[in-house]
Amino acid sequence: MKPGIHPEYQPVVYRDRAGDFAFLTRSTATSDKTIEWEDGNTYPVIDVEISSASHPFYTGNQRVLDTAGRVERFQRRYGTGKRNTK
């Protein structure tokens, strides 16, 4: 590898907030937030929305989405879709 052009490869904790799951790996990703890990060291932490601990494919559980609320929020934000073209 060419020296001086690659980002630093360091230990990073990825934390799935929905699944209450975290794992330590190495990555080039960085974060301002840190967490103290089980070994007593402090590492940067990156929060993710979904991982194998919370994804329905791996867990076998479906999440119920509030689709009615999403449609109503869309209609409030963008209107009902009917425009006065006159």
Contact map, one row per residue, 1 for C-alpha under 8 A:
11100000000000000000000000000000000000000000000000000000000000000000000000000000000000
11111100000000000000000000000000000000000000000000000000000000000000000000000000000000
11111100000000000000000000000000000000000000000000000000000000000000000000000000000000
01111100000000000000000000000000000000000000000000000000000000000000000000000000000000
01111110000000000000000000000000000000000000000000000000000000000000000000000000000000
01111111000000000000000000000000000000000000000000000000000000000000000000000000000000
00001111100000000000000000010000000000000000000000000000000000000000000000000000000000
00000111110000000000000000010000000000000000000000000000000000000000000000000000000000
00000011111000000000000001110000000000000000000000000000000000000000000000000000000000
00000001111100000000000001110000000000000000000000000000000000000000000000000000000000
00000000111110000000000111100000000000000011000000000000000000000000000000000000000000
00000000011111000000000111101100000000000011110000000000000000000000000000000000000000
00000000001111100000011110000000001000000011110000000000000000000000000000000000000000
00000000000111110000011110000000000000000000111100000000000000000000000000000000000000
00000000000011111001111000000000000000000000111100000000000000000000000000000000000000
00000000000001111111110000000000000000000000001111101100000000000000000000000000000000
00000000000000111111100000000000000000000000001111000000000000000000000000000000000000
00000000000000011111100000000000000000000000000011000100000000000000000000000000000000
00000000000000011111100000000000000000000000000001101100000000000000000000000000000000
00000000000000111111110000000000000000000000000000001000000000000000000000000000000000
00000000000000111111111000000000000000000000000000001000000000000000000000000000000000
00000000000011110001111100000000000000000000000000000000000000000000000000000000000000
00000000000011100000111110000000000000000000000000000000000000000000000000000000000000
00000000001111000000011111000000000000000000000000000000000000000000000000000000000000
00000000001111000000001111100000000000000000000000000000000000000000000000000000000000
00000000111100000000000111110000000000000000000000000000000000000000000000000000000000
00000000111100000000000011111000000000000000000000000000000000000000000000000000000000
00000011110000000000000001111100000000000000000000000000000000000000000000000000000000
00000000000100000000000000111110000000000000000000000000000000000000000000000000000000
00000000000100000000000000011111000000000001010000000000000000000000000000000000000000
00000000000000000000000000001111110000000001110000000000000000000000000000000000000000
00000000000000000000000000000111110000000001100000000000000000000000000000000000000000
00000000000000000000000000000011111000000001110000000000000000000000000000000000000000
00000000000000000000000000000011111100000111100000000000000000000000000000000000000000
00000000000010000000000000000000111110000111100000000000000000000000000000000000000000
00000000000000000000000000000000011111011110000000000000000000000000000000000000000000
00000000000000000000000000000000001111111110000000000000000000000000000000000000000000
00000000000000000000000000000000000111111000000000000000000000000000000000000000000000
00000000000000000000000000000000000011111000000000000000000000000000000000000000000000
00000000000000000000000000000000000111111100000000000000000000000000000000000000000000
00000000000000000000000000000000000111111110000000000000000000000000000000000000000000
00000000000000000000000000000000011110011111000000000000000000000000000000000000000000
00000000001110000000000000000000011110001111100000000000000000000000000000000000000000
00000000001110000000000000000111111000000111110000000000000000000000000000000000000000
00000000000111100000000000000011111000000011111000000000000000000000000000000000000000
00000000000111100000000000000110100000000001111100000000000000000000000000000000000000
00000000000001111000000000000000000000000000111110000000000000000000000000000000000000
00000000000001111000000000000000000000000000011111100000000000000000000000000000000000
00000000000000011100000000000000000000000000001111100000000000000000000000000000000000
00000000000000011110000000000000000000000000000111111110000000000000000000000000000000
00000000000000010010000000000000000000000000000111111110000000000000000000000000000000
00000000000000000000000000000000000000000000000001111110011000000000000000000000000000
00000000000000010011100000000000000000000000000001111110011000000000000000000000000000
00000000000000010110000000000000000000000000000001111111011000000000000000000000000000
00000000000000000000000000000000000000000000000001111111111000000000000000000000000000
00000000000000000000000000000000000000000000000000000111111111100000000000000000000000
00000000000000000000000000000000000000000000000000000011111110000000000000000000000000
00000000000000000000000000000000000000000000000000011111111100000000000000000000000000
00000000000000000000000000000000000000000000000000011111111110000000000000000000000000
00000000000000000000000000000000000000000000000000000001111111000000000000000000000000
00000000000000000000000000000000000000000000000000000001101111100000000000000000000000
00000000000000000000000000000000000000000000000000000001000111110000000000000000000000
00000000000000000000000000000000000000000000000000000001000011111000000000000000000000
00000000000000000000000000000000000000000000000000000000000001111100000000000000000000
00000000000000000000000000000000000000000000000000000000000000111110000000000000000000
00000000000000000000000000000000000000000000000000000000000000011111110000000000000000
00000000000000000000000000000000000000000000000000000000000000001111111000000000000000
00000000000000000000000000000000000000000000000000000000000000000111111100000000000000
00000000000000000000000000000000000000000000000000000000000000000111111110000000000000
00000000000000000000000000000000000000000000000000000000000000000111111111000000000000
00000000000000000000000000000000000000000000000000000000000000000011111111100000000000
00000000000000000000000000000000000000000000000000000000000000000001111111110000000000
00000000000000000000000000000000000000000000000000000000000000000000111111111000000000
00000000000000000000000000000000000000000000000000000000000000000000011111111110000000
00000000000000000000000000000000000000000000000000000000000000000000001111111111100000
00000000000000000000000000000000000000000000000000000000000000000000000111111111000000
00000000000000000000000000000000000000000000000000000000000000000000000011111110000000
00000000000000000000000000000000000000000000000000000000000000000000000001111111100000
00000000000000000000000000000000000000000000000000000000000000000000000001111111110000
00000000000000000000000000000000000000000000000000000000000000000000000000110111110000
00000000000000000000000000000000000000000000000000000000000000000000000000100111111000
00000000000000000000000000000000000000000000000000000000000000000000000000000011111100
00000000000000000000000000000000000000000000000000000000000000000000000000000000111110
00000000000000000000000000000000000000000000000000000000000000000000000000000000011111
00000000000000000000000000000000000000000000000000000000000000000000000000000000001111
00000000000000000000000000000000000000000000000000000000000000000000000000000000000111
